[in-house]
Amino acid sequence: MLAFPLMNTEKIRYAPVAEGDRIAHLDTLRGFALLGILVMNIQSFSMPGAAYFFPTAYGDLTGLNYWAWHLADIFARRKFMTIFSMLFGAGIVLMHERAEARGRGWTGLHYRRIWWLLVIGLLHAYLLWDGDILVAYALCGTVMFLFRKVRPGRLVAAGLLFLAVGWGLMLMAGLSAPHWPPESLAEFNAQWLPDRETIDGILADMRGGWASEIRHRAPEVLQIQLFFIPFNMFWRAGGCMLLGMALFKWGWLQGRGRTRSYLAMIALGLLAGVPLTAYTVHLQETSGWAPADSFFVHSQYAYWGSVLMALAYIAVVMLLLRAGVLGALARRLAAVGRMALTNYLAQTLICTTLMLGHGFGLFGSVPRIWQTVIVVAIWGLQLVWSPAWLGRFRFGPAEWLWRSLSYMKRQPMRLDR
C-alpha cells in the first residue's frame, strides 16, 4: 500500500508551502479543531480507556463531573476529529493543485510524507499514548490521494459511502451481539466495564513507569491497529477526508461559500446534529450503559449527528472570520494550526507527563471537572507559544522534521530577517 509510484522524481525540486501561499482560514480552522480534540483526549490520558466510551466504568459521575462529561460528549466527541479529518483531505487537494500549477507532479512526495507520518504515528502510539490518530490518517492518506482529481459532487457521494460502510459495520456488529457465543459477550462486557481488580491492575501499570506503561499499552495499540482502524476508523476518517476535499474544491473551507449556505449548515447542526447526538446519550444512559448496545447500536445516532455538528462548527468559524470579530484570537488559532503536528504531540507529552508514572503519576486521580481545567490551561499555553515560536521560526519542530524527511533535504528553520 505504501509503495512509491513508478516514476522518476529525481529532477523535481520540491519546496514547502511559503508563508504567502498559506490559506489563513484553513490554518485557523485547523487550530480550532486541534484545541477542541483535547476536550475528549484528556479523558483517555487521565483514566482507564473504558471510561472514554463508558463513563460509568471509572471515576465520579455526579455533580460538576457529570456535566463536564455530558457536555463534552455532546459538543466535542467526534466533532473536532471530524473537522481535522476534513482538513487532512483538503490538504491533499491543496498540495495537488499547487503542484499542478507549477507543472510538477508530487505523487512521490505525498507518499514520502505519508510514510513518515506513519512512522511518527507508530512511535507516538507505542511509546507515548494508545489514542494516536496519526497511523489511521497515514493509512487513509494512501487511499484518499487517489481521489484528488475527482469532481466535488462525486467526492461527496464517495465520502457518504465511506461513512455509511463504517456505520453499517458497527451497526451489524451490535445487532449480531445477542447471537455471540456467551464467552465472547462476557469478554466484551468485561473489557468495557472492568471489575475492580482489572482497574487496579491498569492503575498500577500506568503509574509504574515506562516499562509497565509500554507493557500495558502495546497490546491495546495492536488491537486498535488490527481491528478498530480497518473496522471503523478507516471508513469514518476516510469519508470525512473525501468530504473535506469536496468542500475545499467548492471554496467552502476557505470562507468563500455563500452566507446562506453557512447559515443553513448551522441550522442543520442545531436542528438535527445536536438532537441526534443527545439521543445517543439518552439511550446509553437509560440502558444502563449495556456495553454491546451502547458501543455498537446507540452510538450510531451520534455517528451522523457529529458530522452535521462538525459542519456547523466550520460554518460558525467561517462567518466569524468573515465578520472579522475574532481579531487576535484568529491569528493565534492560525499559529496553532500551522504547528498542528507539533501541538498534537505536545499535548501528548504534557498530559502523559502529568498523568503517567514516568512523570507525576496522577493517572486515575484527576476528576473530570479538573481535567477540563487542565485542557483550558493547555489551550492558553499553545495559543501563546505557537505565535511566539512562529515569530522566529518557519515551522514547528515536528513540522520541520517531517518536512525535512519528506523532502529528503534539511529545511531552513529560522526566518530570514
Secondary structure, 3 states (H helix, E strand, C coil): CCCCCCCCCCCCCCCCCCHHHCCHHHHHHHHHHHHHHHHHHHHHHHCCCHHHHCHHHCCCCCHHHHHHHHHHHHHCCCHHHHHHHHHHHHHHHHHHHHHHHCCCCCHHHHHHHHHHHHHHHHHHHHHCCCCCCHHHHHHHHHHHHHHCCCCHHHHHHHHHHHHHHHHHHHHHHHHHHHHCCHHHHHHHHHHHCCCHHHHHHHHHHHHHCHHHHHHHHHHHHHHHHHHHHHHHHHHHHHHHHHHHHHHHHCCCCCCCCCHHHHHHHHHHHHHHHHHHHHHHHHHHHHCCCCHHHHHHHHHHHHHHHHHHHHHHHHHHHHHHHHHCCCCHHHHHHHHHHHCHHHHHHHHHHHHHHHHCCCCCCCCCCCCHHHHHHHHHHHHHHHHHHHHHHHCCECCCHHHHHHHHHHHCCCCCCECCC
